[in-house]
Amino acid sequence: MRSRCSRRSLADDRELSSHLQGALRPARDGARHPIGTGAAAVADALFSGTRAGLVPREGFIPGRPVHVGAVDDALPPVPDGLEAWESRNNRLMLLALDQIAGAVEDAARRFGRHRVAVVLGTSTAGIAEGEVAFAVRERDGAWPTGFDYRQQETGSLADFAARALRLTGPAYTVATACSSSGKVFGSARRLIRAGLADAVVVGGADTLCRMTVGGFASLEAVSAGLCNPFSANRDGINIGEAAAAFLMTREPAEVSLLGLGESSDAHHVSAPDPEGRGALAAMAAALDDAGLSPRDIAYVNLHGTGTPLNDSMEGKAMSALFGTGTPCSSTKAMTGHTLGAAGACEAAFLWLTLHRGHNPDGRLPPHLWDGVADPALPPLALTVTGTALTDPRGPAAMLSSSFAFGGSNVALVLGRGGQP
């Protein structure tokens, strides 16, 4: 796979061996399911398959509880001097960044702080703080002490992260709804290829807030129970909160970014193209960028939201490109849909799946659902608990997709070479 990629390089082989190293903090309920405690615990939960992280909670939609994936861990405080950026979203991002701080600091020493960029994705930013502040203003006639508009600015995530890490390279936030933190990998690769950075902190964060859950509920897109991707009984999404962070460089690593594809079909502001044309275009472009064919992909992490329209169009796109034999699953049945953080968190799931140190048996994330196939959807090779790669130690490539409102789509191909 690496040799195929090198033939497609725009400058030299190093540019397509951009790699990921980092840690993952996916959506979870910390008291019940420690899926985000560390790479080992996350891998164990991911490959075993669990829905314990999705719990019913009150307060998001008036009159009824909804299942959400919430992070219950105590989050680190913002560093001194950055109080104006105080928000749950930024502190959750800081929890993920803390796991790669050593690698980032090493890159800053080697390349210079001005040569390390930050590109992160989000959609909610600090809206939860804005909700609380607005309620106080309605009650008291004044904004609460300590509230700052920067808490809820969409672009605050990367600005905050760069300040917290003391990096002075380019820093910006991508906000394209549910594809936000998938698209950051393309932005980061362009910065490296253009010579504007030698290393890029990539990832994203999104946190729960009433506006987002209520917004999806107004679209009748929130499940009455647990989400049920690709089932005939699917009725909507569960929403989760999460953060994931990686360091991306040109240097070789166990797991590499092999290809990336983006598309913008602009079919509708909230509904996907019913035939999946935009999704298909993004996945095909990612394969072409990697120099791979569909048969080279060992596993696909589906967008798999559990809504009727998404699963219908994605099933068509998957069938058109991969046929019926490629193992695939939606991990949102474990984490919920983590919105702007989904692309990075599901890339982290691929990273764990491909990393021989974390997954020596080559297990694949299982698809958790009620097992009732929808006869209106093309059949897919949905994984079950225990599904594994034929060659757990050999070379492998995998694909993950994220499809967003407005038809903003992205697909990533990650891979590894032969046994070290």
KESEZA-122085 format. One line per 2 residues: number of its first residue (from 1); their letters; for each residue x, z, y of C-alpha. Coordinates in steps of 0.1 Angstrom, whole numbers. Layout:
N
NUM	A	X:Z:Y; ...
// end
This chain:
420
1	MR	0:0:0; 28:8:24
3	SR	43:-27:19; 10:-44:27
5	CS	8:-24:58; 43:-32:69
7	RR	36:-69:68; 8:-64:93
9	SL	28:-42:117; 27:-52:154
11	AD	63:-42:160; 80:-25:130
13	DR	71:-6:99; 72:28:116
15	EL	42:21:137; 18:20:107
17	SS	33:51:91; 18:72:118
19	HL	10:104:100; -12:134:101
21	QG	-3:170:97; -25:198:105
23	AL	-51:223:96; -89:223:94
25	RP	-116:246:106; -149:231:94
27	AR	-184:243:100; -192:274:80
29	DG	-208:308:79; -177:330:77
31	AR	-195:360:62; -209:340:33
33	HP	-186:310:27; -150:309:38
35	IG	-146:272:37; -126:272:69
37	TG	-102:301:63; -73:279:55
39	AA	-63:247:37; -63:262:3
41	AV	-97:279:7; -112:247:23
43	AD	-99:226:-5; -113:248:-32
45	AL	-148:249:-15; -147:212:-8
47	FS	-139:201:-43; -161:227:-60
49	GT	-191:218:-38; -211:245:-20
51	RA	-240:247:4; -235:284:12
53	GL	-221:275:47; -256:262:58
55	VP	-279:291:66; -312:294:84
57	RE	-311:308:119; -336:315:146
59	GF	-332:307:183; -324:270:183
61	IP	-359:256:180; -389:276:192
63	GR	-411:288:164; -390:280:134
65	PV	-356:286:119; -332:258:111
67	HV	-303:255:87; -270:253:107
69	GA	-233:256:99; -220:283:122
71	VD	-185:297:125; -187:334:124
73	DA	-150:342:127; -138:359:159
75	LP	-123:332:181; -91:336:200
77	PV	-93:342:237; -82:315:262
79	PD	-47:321:275; -41:339:307
81	GL	-46:316:337; -71:294:319
83	EA	-102:315:324; -120:287:342
85	WE	-120:268:309; -136:297:290
87	SR	-161:283:265; -169:286:228
89	NN	-160:250:224; -126:254:238
91	RL	-119:286:219; -130:270:186
93	ML	-106:241:194; -79:267:200
95	LA	-85:282:166; -76:248:150
97	LD	-47:242:174; -32:275:165
99	QI	-27:262:129; -5:233:141
101	AG	12:250:171; 45:252:153
103	AV	46:215:146; 35:206:182
105	ED	62:229:196; 88:212:174
107	AA	76:178:186; 78:190:222
109	RR	114:201:217; 125:169:201
111	FG	106:144:223; 100:163:255
113	RH	67:179:266; 59:148:286
115	RV	61:127:255; 34:146:236
117	AV	-1:134:244; -35:150:236
119	VL	-66:130:227; -96:150:215
121	GT	-133:142:208; -164:162:216
123	ST	-200:158:226; -213:193:235
125	AG	-183:207:254; -194:240:270
127	IA	-231:233:272; -239:266:255
129	EG	-223:284:285; -243:262:308
131	EV	-275:272:291; -268:309:295
133	AF	-257:305:331; -288:285:340
135	AV	-311:311:324; -293:338:346
137	RE	-297:317:377; -335:312:370
139	RD	-339:349:365; -316:362:393
141	GA	-314:333:418; -276:331:415
143	WP	-251:318:390; -234:345:369
145	TG	-200:358:379; -173:339:361
147	FD	-193:307:355; -174:276:363
149	YR	-186:240:360; -154:232:342
151	QQ	-167:251:312; -192:224:305
153	ET	-174:193:316; -170:168:288
155	GS	-134:161:296; -124:198:296
157	LA	-115:199:259; -83:178:261
159	DF	-74:192:296; -77:228:282
161	AA	-58:220:250; -29:203:269
163	RA	-27:234:292; -29:258:263
165	LR	-1:240:245; 19:234:277
167	LT	21:197:272; 24:173:301
169	GP	18:139:284; -14:119:287
171	AY	-44:140:280; -80:128:278
173	TV	-113:134:259; -133:107:240
175	AT	-170:113:240; -189:87:220
177	AC	-213:111:203; -208:113:166
179	SS	-178:90:164; -159:108:192
181	SG	-132:125:171; -128:95:148
183	KV	-121:72:177; -93:95:190
185	FG	-70:82:162; -72:47:176
187	SA	-66:59:211; -36:79:199
189	RR	-21:50:179; -24:28:210
191	LI	-5:54:231; 23:55:205
193	RA	24:17:202; 25:12:240
195	GL	55:36:243; 35:61:263
197	AD	39:89:238; 60:98:207
199	AV	35:123:193; -2:129:199
201	VV	-24:159:192; -56:145:179
203	GG	-89:160:166; -120:174:181
205	AD	-145:202:184; -182:207:188
207	TL	-202:239:189; -238:248:184
209	CR	-262:249:214; -299:248:218
211	MT	-299:216:238; -283:196:210
213	VG	-304:211:182; -336:207:203
215	GF	-327:172:212; -324:161:176
217	AS	-356:180:168; -374:160:195
219	LE	-363:129:177; -378:143:145
221	AV	-343:141:130; -337:178:119
223	SA	-344:186:83; -371:212:74
225	GL	-346:226:50; -312:216:37
227	CN	-302:180:44; -304:157:14
229	PF	-283:126:20; -294:94:2
231	SA	-323:111:-15; -358:96:-17
233	NR	-367:131:-2; -344:131:27
235	DG	-359:142:60; -331:147:85
237	IN	-299:165:94; -285:199:95
239	IG	-262:205:125; -229:224:123
241	EA	-200:234:145; -164:227:138
243	AA	-129:219:150; -100:201:134
245	AF	-66:192:148; -37:171:137
247	LM	-3:160:150; 2:122:148
249	TR	36:106:149; 55:75:136
251	EP	74:96:111; 66:93:73
253	AE	45:119:57; 26:127:25
255	VS	-6:112:41; -6:83:65
257	LL	-31:66:88; -31:31:73
259	GL	-59:14:92; -87:18:118
261	GE	-117:-3:127; -141:1:155
263	SS	-173:-18:164; -201:-15:190
265	DA	-233:-31:179; -254:-15:207
267	HH	-285:-20:186; -304:9:201
269	VS	-297:41:221; -304:63:191
271	AP	-314:42:161; -288:23:140
273	DP	-289:-14:133; -313:-14:102
275	EG	-291:-39:83; -259:-19:90
277	RG	-241:-48:107; -221:-25:130
279	AL	-212:-1:102; -200:-30:80
281	AA	-180:-45:108; -161:-12:114
283	MA	-153:-6:78; -142:-42:72
285	AA	-120:-41:103; -104:-9:91
287	LD	-96:-25:57; -82:-56:75
289	DA	-61:-34:97; -47:-16:67
291	GL	-40:-49:48; -62:-37:20
293	SP	-92:-50:1; -123:-30:-9
295	RD	-110:-26:-45; -80:-8:-31
297	IA	-102:21:-18; -104:50:-42
299	YV	-131:70:-24; -153:67:7
301	NL	-164:96:27; -199:85:39
303	HG	-214:92:73; -244:103:52
305	TG	-265:123:77; -296:125:56
307	TP	-318:108:81; -340:79:67
309	LN	-326:53:91; -289:62:88
311	DS	-288:63:50; -307:31:47
313	ME	-284:11:68; -253:27:55
315	GK	-263:21:19; -267:-16:28
317	AM	-233:-17:45; -216:1:16
319	SA	-231:-22:-10; -222:-53:9
321	LF	-186:-43:12; -178:-22:-18
323	GT	-205:-30:-43; -217:-2:-66
325	GT	-185:11:-82; -165:28:-54
327	PC	-168:66:-56; -184:81:-25
329	SS	-201:112:-11; -214:127:21
331	TK	-197:161:29; -224:168:55
333	AM	-244:184:28; -218:212:29
335	TG	-209:214:65; -239:200:84
337	HT	-234:172:109; -207:184:132
339	LG	-214:158:158; -184:150:180
341	AA	-161:169:156; -174:150:125
343	GA	-148:122:126; -118:145:127
345	CE	-132:170:102; -140:144:77
347	AA	-106:128:82; -93:163:74
349	FL	-113:162:42; -96:129:33
351	WL	-62:144:42; -69:173:18
353	TL	-82:150:-9; -51:128:-7
355	HR	-25:156:-3; -10:162:-37
357	GH	0:197:-27; -36:207:-19
359	NP	-53:186:-45; -29:182:-75
361	DG	-58:173:-99; -70:145:-77
363	RL	-105:159:-74; -131:141:-51
365	PP	-156:159:-29; -189:160:-47
367	HL	-222:146:-33; -246:175:-31
369	WD	-283:165:-31; -314:168:-52
371	GV	-305:138:-74; -336:119:-66
373	AD	-324:83:-59; -343:63:-33
375	PA	-353:30:-50; -353:13:-16
377	LP	-315:19:-12; -288:0:-30
379	PL	-273:21:-58; -240:39:-49
381	AL	-214:56:-71; -222:91:-57
383	TV	-197:117:-70; -206:148:-90
385	TG	-186:180:-92; -155:173:-112
387	TA	-151:136:-103; -114:129:-100
389	LT	-90:100:-94; -78:82:-125
391	DP	-42:87:-114; -41:121:-95
393	RG	-4:116:-86; -3:79:-78
395	PA	-7:59:-46; -42:60:-32
397	AM	-62:49:-1; -95:63:11
399	LS	-119:55:39; -141:77:62
401	SS	-168:64:86; -186:78:116
403	FA	-215:60:132; -229:71:166
405	FG	-258:67:190; -256:34:208
407	GS	-239:17:179; -204:32:186
409	NV	-188:30:151; -154:38:137
411	AL	-138:38:102; -105:53:92
413	VL	-83:44:62; -59:71:51
415	GR	-35:68:22; -4:80:4
417	GG	24:63:-15; 37:68:-50
419	QP	47:102:-64; 74:118:-42
// end
